[in-house]
Amino acid sequence: MRSTPDADDREALHRIIYDELCQGIIKEDSRDIYLSIIQRLKDAGAEAVILGCTEISLLVQPQHVDGMPLFDTTALHATHAAQWALAA
């Protein structure tokens, strides 16, 4: 089972993050690239996807991946921080 994108896919992911998403640019073609990579990982046995960069959720949402669980680390950290702050 492959658990991370291969080198070419990582290069594409990074390019989209830094050249587009960090600049506020959201392209349907880039979403398609992300979804293709997610599908390849799913085909290789992945059961979920970690969105490990704050900008990725601007491009990929649960409705785009047809039931594949997405873990948005930004949302998870924000939720935990709010729960921690309210418990203090």
Phi and psi restraints in degrees (value plus and minus 20) as a CYANA .aco file:
   2 ARG   PHI    -110.8   -70.8
   2 ARG   PSI     105.8   145.8
   3 SER   PHI    -126.5   -86.5
   3 SER   PSI     -29.3    10.7
   4 THR   PHI    -154.0  -114.0
   4 THR   PSI     135.0   175.0
   5 PRO   PHI     -82.9   -42.9
   5 PRO   PSI     130.2   170.2
   6 ASP   PHI     -92.7   -52.7
   6 ASP   PSI     156.6   196.6
   7 ALA   PHI     -78.6   -38.6
   7 ALA   PSI     -63.4   -23.4
   8 ASP   PHI     -84.8   -44.8
   8 ASP   PSI     -61.4   -21.4
   9 ASP   PHI     -86.8   -46.8
   9 ASP   PSI     -60.3   -20.3
  10 ARG   PHI     -81.1   -41.1
  10 ARG   PSI     -60.5   -20.5
  11 GLU   PHI     -81.3   -41.3
  11 GLU   PSI     -63.5   -23.5
  12 ALA   PHI     -84.4   -44.4
  12 ALA   PSI     -63.8   -23.8
  13 LEU   PHI     -80.1   -40.1
  13 LEU   PSI     -67.2   -27.2
  14 HIS   PHI     -84.4   -44.4
  14 HIS   PSI     -61.6   -21.6
  15 ARG   PHI     -79.2   -39.2
  15 ARG   PSI     -65.4   -25.4
  16 ILE   PHI     -83.9   -43.9
  16 ILE   PSI     -63.0   -23.0
  17 ILE   PHI     -80.2   -40.2
  17 ILE   PSI     -74.6   -34.6
  18 TYR   PHI    -100.9   -60.9
  18 TYR   PSI     -56.7   -16.7
  19 ASP   PHI    -106.3   -66.3
  19 ASP   PSI     -39.6     0.4
  20 GLU   PHI    -141.7  -101.7
  20 GLU   PSI     -87.7   -47.7
  21 LEU   PHI     -79.9   -39.9
  21 LEU   PSI     -62.9   -22.9
  22 CYS   PHI     -85.6   -45.6
  22 CYS   PSI     -38.1     1.9
  23 GLN   PHI    -118.3   -78.3
  23 GLN   PSI     -15.8    24.2
  24 GLY   PHI      59.5    99.5
  24 GLY   PSI      -3.6    36.4
  25 ILE   PHI    -119.4   -79.4
  25 ILE   PSI     103.1   143.1
  26 ILE   PHI    -142.8  -102.8
  26 ILE   PSI      97.7   137.7
  27 LYS   PHI    -137.3   -97.3
  27 LYS   PSI     118.5   158.5
  28 GLU   PHI     -81.3   -41.3
  28 GLU   PSI     -57.7   -17.7
  29 ASP   PHI     -81.0   -41.0
  29 ASP   PSI     -58.2   -18.2
  30 SER   PHI     -89.7   -49.7
  30 SER   PSI     -57.8   -17.8
  31 ARG   PHI     -80.1   -40.1
  31 ARG   PSI     -62.7   -22.7
  32 ASP   PHI     -80.4   -40.4
  32 ASP   PSI     -58.7   -18.7
  33 ILE   PHI     -83.5   -43.5
  33 ILE   PSI     -67.4   -27.4
  34 TYR   PHI     -78.8   -38.8
  34 TYR   PSI     -64.8   -24.8
  35 LEU   PHI     -86.5   -46.5
  35 LEU   PSI     -54.5   -14.5
  36 SER   PHI     -84.7   -44.7
  36 SER   PSI     -61.7   -21.7
  37 ILE   PHI     -85.6   -45.6
  37 ILE   PSI     -64.0   -24.0
  38 ILE   PHI     -79.8   -39.8
  38 ILE   PSI     -61.8   -21.8
  39 GLN   PHI     -84.2   -44.2
  39 GLN   PSI     -60.8   -20.8
  40 ARG   PHI     -81.9   -41.9
  40 ARG   PSI     -61.1   -21.1
  41 LEU   PHI     -85.7   -45.7
  41 LEU   PSI     -60.7   -20.7
  42 LYS   PHI     -81.8   -41.8
  42 LYS   PSI     -64.6   -24.6
  43 ASP   PHI     -81.8   -41.8
  43 ASP   PSI     -48.6    -8.6
  44 ALA   PHI    -105.5   -65.5
  44 ALA   PSI     -19.5    20.5
  45 GLY   PHI      93.4   133.4
  45 GLY   PSI     -21.8    18.2
  46 ALA   PHI     -83.0   -43.0
  46 ALA   PSI     120.8   160.8
  47 GLU   PHI    -128.4   -88.4
  47 GLU   PSI     -29.5    10.5
  48 ALA   PHI    -181.0  -141.0
  48 ALA   PSI     148.1   188.1
  49 VAL   PHI    -149.1  -109.1
  49 VAL   PSI     111.9   151.9
  50 ILE   PHI    -116.0   -76.0
  50 ILE   PSI     101.0   141.0
  51 LEU   PHI    -108.7   -68.7
  51 LEU   PSI      70.0   110.0
  52 GLY   PHI    -111.4   -71.4
  52 GLY   PSI      -1.7    38.3
  53 CYS   PHI    -155.5  -115.5
  53 CYS   PSI     119.1   159.1
  54 THR   PHI     -78.5   -38.5
  54 THR   PSI     -48.6    -8.6
  55 GLU   PHI    -105.8   -65.8
  55 GLU   PSI     -38.5     1.5
  56 ILE   PHI     -81.1   -41.1
  56 ILE   PSI     -54.7   -14.7
  57 SER   PHI     -88.2   -48.2
  57 SER   PSI     -32.3     7.7
  58 LEU   PHI     -88.9   -48.9
  58 LEU   PSI     -44.7    -4.7
  59 LEU   PHI    -125.6   -85.6
  59 LEU   PSI     -59.9   -19.9
  60 VAL   PHI    -139.0   -99.0
  60 VAL   PSI     104.6   144.6
  61 GLN   PHI    -143.9  -103.9
  61 GLN   PSI     143.2   183.2
  62 PRO   PHI     -72.9   -32.9
  62 PRO   PSI     -55.9   -15.9
  63 GLN   PHI     -86.8   -46.8
  63 GLN   PSI     -34.5     5.5
  64 HIS   PHI    -106.2   -66.2
  64 HIS   PSI     -36.4     3.6
  65 VAL   PHI    -135.0   -95.0
  65 VAL   PSI      -8.0    32.0
  66 ASP   PHI      29.0    69.0
  66 ASP   PSI      40.4    80.4
  67 GLY   PHI      67.4   107.4
  67 GLY   PSI     -25.8    14.2
  68 MET   PHI     -94.0   -54.0
  68 MET   PSI     102.2   142.2
  69 PRO   PHI     -82.9   -42.9
  69 PRO   PSI     113.2   153.2
  70 LEU   PHI    -133.0   -93.0
  70 LEU   PSI     114.8   154.8
  71 PHE   PHI    -134.1   -94.1
  71 PHE   PSI      83.4   123.4
  72 ASP   PHI    -106.0   -66.0
  72 ASP   PSI      85.6   125.6
  73 THR   PHI     -83.2   -43.2
  73 THR   PSI     -49.5    -9.5
  74 THR   PHI     -84.1   -44.1
  74 THR   PSI     -68.9   -28.9
  75 ALA   PHI     -84.8   -44.8
  75 ALA   PSI     -60.6   -20.6
  76 LEU   PHI     -83.2   -43.2
  76 LEU   PSI     -63.9   -23.9
  77 HIS   PHI     -85.6   -45.6
  77 HIS   PSI     -62.8   -22.8
  78 ALA   PHI     -83.7   -43.7
  78 ALA   PSI     -62.5   -22.5
  79 THR   PHI     -82.2   -42.2
  79 THR   PSI     -67.2   -27.2
  80 HIS   PHI     -82.6   -42.6
  80 HIS   PSI     -62.5   -22.5
  81 ALA   PHI     -82.1   -42.1
  81 ALA   PSI     -61.8   -21.8
  82 ALA   PHI     -85.5   -45.5
  82 ALA   PSI     -62.9   -22.9
  83 GLN   PHI     -82.3   -42.3
  83 GLN   PSI     -62.9   -22.9
  84 TRP   PHI     -82.3   -42.3
  84 TRP   PSI     -65.4   -25.4
  85 ALA   PHI     -84.2   -44.2
  85 ALA   PSI     -58.0   -18.0
  86 LEU   PHI     -92.9   -52.9
  86 LEU   PSI     -46.3    -6.3
  87 ALA   PHI    -102.3   -62.3
  87 ALA   PSI     -37.1     2.9
